[in-house]
C-alpha cells in the first residue's frame, strides 16, 4: 500500500510539472541527462540519510559514472544547488547531473522522479583527518572553507569530505542544506485539489512568505570558526573565504542553474531559492565585514 502511495504521489507531481513546462520554451542543458542513456546498478550498499544509492554508467562510455540519489524529494534539489554554488566559488565537489526519466522508462529503480547523479570519485581516503589532508591534499586550505560553507548554508548533518586520487579534497553529501526539505517537496509539485487543499498553492504561499531576514546563522558560523581556530590558528582567512566568494556569483549564473532545476521542480521553488541566495549573499557580506 505504501509503495502504491509513493507511485501515486510521484505521478501527480509529474503530471503537474508537465503542465507547468508546457508554458515554457524547451530547455537545453548539459546538466540534464536521460535515464535511457545509462545502465543502473543496485550493487552499492550505502543506505544512509539519502536512501539506497545506485551506480549509473553511460552506455557509450562506461568510464562516465555517477552515484545516483533518488529516494527522497530534496536530495536532487539541495545537492544540485549546493554543487553549482560551491563550484562557482572554485571549491571541489563532484559534478552533478539531473536525470530525466526517459519516455518508456520501465526500470523500477527510481523511488521519486527527482534524480541526481554525482560524478563517481576514485577515493584514496574516506573521512581523512586534518593531518592527512594537510600533508596530502593540494587544496588543503579548502578544509576550513568547507566549514565556512557548512555554516552559511544552514547544514545540520555532519560534514563529509573525501580525499580523491587527484590529491584534492571534495565535499560530498549536502542534502541537509538550505531550509527546504523532503517535507516541503513531497507534495509541493502537486497542483490540484486533494480533499479541498491544493498542495502547490499552500507550499508556495508558505515558502514565499518568508522574509529571509535570518538565512545566515551567525551563532552557528561563530561556533564553527572557533573550532577551526582551535585546529589551526591561521585558519580565519580560509574559513571566511566563501563568505567573500559567494558575493561574486552572478545573478545570470544563478538564474541559469535554477531554470535547469525547475525543469523538474515547481517554478516557485526556483523563485524561493533565488530570494534565499540573494539574502544569503547580503548577510555573508555583513558577517565578513564584522569578522575582518
N, C-alpha and C positions, 0 to 999 in steps of 0.2 A: 504493500500500500504506500509506504514511504517513497519507494522508487517511482511509483506512478505519479505521486505528487510532484516530485522533483522534475520529472519529464513534462508534466503539465505546466508547471511554472516556467520552465525553460521555453516551452512552445509559445506561451503567452508573451514572454519577453521578446522572443524573436519576431513574432507577428507584429507587435507594436513597433519594433525597430525597423522592420521592412517598410511600414507605412511612413515612418518619420524620414527615412532615407529617400523615399520617392520624391520628396520636395527638394533634394539636393543634387548637385552635379556629381557624376561618378568620381570616385576617389582613386588616385594612383599614388601608392606609397611603397617604398622599399621595405617598410616595416610591416606590411601586410602580406602574409603568405597563405597558400591554400593547403588544407589538410590532405588533399588528393596527391600532392607532390611529395608526401613523406610517408615513411614506414614508422610505425609507433610500436614500442616495446614496453611491456609491463615488468621487465626484469628488475627494475630498481626497487630497493626495499624500504626507502625512506617513507615515513608516514607521520610527519610532524604536523605543525600548525597549518601547512598548506595542503594537507591531504596526500594521497598517493601520487607520486610523480611518474611521468612517462619519459622515455627517451625517444626523441624523434631524429630520424636520419633521412636526409634528402635522397630521393630515389636516383637522381642523376649524379650525385656526389656524396657518397656515404661518409666522407670526412666532415661534411657540414652537419653538425649535430646540435641538438638543443635539449635542455632539461625543460620539461613541459609541466605547467601547473594549470589545473582546470577544475578542481573540486569545489572551489568557493568563488563567489562573485566579485570579491575585492582583490584577489591576487593579481589579475591582469591589469586592473586599473592602477593600483598603487605602485606595483613594481615597474610598470612601464613609465609612469610619470617620474618616479624616483630616478630611474635609469637615464631618462632623457635630460633631467636637470643635472644630475651628477656628471654625466659625460660632457655636457656643455661647460661645466666648470673644470674639465680636464682631470676628473677622477676616474679611476679604473672600475668599471662594472662590466659584466658580460653583456654583449649586445643583446637587445630584446626585440623579438618579433611577435606580432599578434596573429594567431591562426584564425582564418575564416573557414567555417565549415563548408566544404565544397558541395556543390549540387550532387545529390545521390550519395552523400556520405552515410554509410550504414554501419561503420565500425562503432561498437558500443563502448568506446574508451572514455568519452568526454562527459563528465557529470554536469557541467554547465557549458554554455556557448562562449563564455569568456575565457579564452585560452591564450596563455603567454608562453613563449619559448625563450629561454635564456641560454646563450651560447655555452656549449659544454666546455669546461676548462679542464686541462690536464693539470692536476693538483700535485704539488710537491708536499705540502703540509696543510692539513685542515686545522683550524684553530691554533695558528702559530703564536708563540709568546712574543712579547715585545722584543726580547733579546734576540730571538730568531729573526724577527722582522728587521731589526736594526742591523744585523750582520749580513743578511741575505737579500733583502728587498731593495731594488734600485729606487723605489718610490716610498721609502720608509717614512718620510715625513707625513705621508697621507694617513698614517696610522692615527695621528692626532686630528687631522682634518675630517676623517670619517666619524670621529666622536663629535666634532662640531656639527656635521651634517645630521648625525643621530639626534642631537639636541634640538636643532632648528626645525626638524620635520615631525617632531612630536611622537617619536617611536617609543614603544613600551616593551617590545621584545628585546632579547639580548642582541648585541652587535656581533655579527658573524663575518669573519674575514678568512680568506683563503690565500695561501702563497702558491702561485702558479708556476709552471715550468719556465715562463719568461722572466722569472725572478721579480715579479711585481705582486703586490697585494691587491686583492679585489674585494669589494664589498658585495655580499650576496644576502638574499632572503630579507627583503624590505617590505613585505606585505603590511606589516603593522606600523605603517607611517601614514601621516595625514589623518585628520579627524573624519574619515569616511571609511565605512567597513561593510562587511557582509550583511549586517543588519539593515543598512540603508539600501544596498544594491540588489538584494534578493528580490524585492518587489518593485524597485524604483522604475524599472523599464516597462511595467505593465500599465498601458494607457487604455484602460477600460474599467467599467464599474464592476466591483465584486461585492455583493451584499451592501450596495449603496455607497461604496467607497471606491474612489479612483486612486490607486497607489501612486501613480505617476504624479498626479496633482498634489497629493498630500506630501510626498517626499520632496518634490520641487519647492513647495512653499516652506517646508521645514529647513532645507539646506540654504536656500537663497535669502531667508530672513535673518541669517547670521550676520552680525555686524562686523566680524573679522577684526575686532579690536585687539584680541589677545591670542593670535595664532602662534606666537612665539612665547614659550615658557622660559622666562629669564631665570627663574629659580632652578629649572632643570639644566639649563645651559651652564649656570654658575657651578652647580654640583659637578657636572662632567668636566668642566675646566679645572676645578680643584683636583680632581682625580688625575687628570693629565699632568698637572704641575707636580704632583707627588711622584709621578713616573719619570718626568724629565722637566727640570726647572726652566728649560729653554723652549718648552712646547707651546707657549702662548701664541706666537705668530702663526704656527701651523694650525692650531685649533681655530683661530679667528679667520683664517684664510677663506673658507667657504662663505662666511658672512659678507665678505667683500666681493667674492666672485659671483655670488647669486645676483647681485645688483647689476652685473654686466650682461645678463642674459636678455636678449632682445625680445620684445613683445611679439614680433612676427614669428620667431622661432617657437615660442610658447604656443601661439595660436595654431601653428602648423601641426605640432605633435598632438595637441588637444583635438584638432579636427580629425586626425587619424584615430585617436581614441574613441571619438564619438561616431565613428562608423559602426561601432559595436555597442557603446553605452548611450543612454539618453543624452540628448544635446545639452540639457541643463546641467549635467554632470561636468561638462566642459566649462560652462559658464561659472559654476561654483569654483572649480579648480583655478580658473583664470583669476577670479577675485581673490582666492586664497593665496596664490603665488604672488600677486601684486602686493597684498597686505604683508606677506612674509618678507618680501624684498625691502619694504619700507621699515619694518620692525627690525630686520637684520642690520640695516644701516644705523638705526638708533643704538642698538646693542653694541655694534662695533665702535661707534663714537664714544660710548660710555667706557669701554674697556681699553681703548688705546691711550 
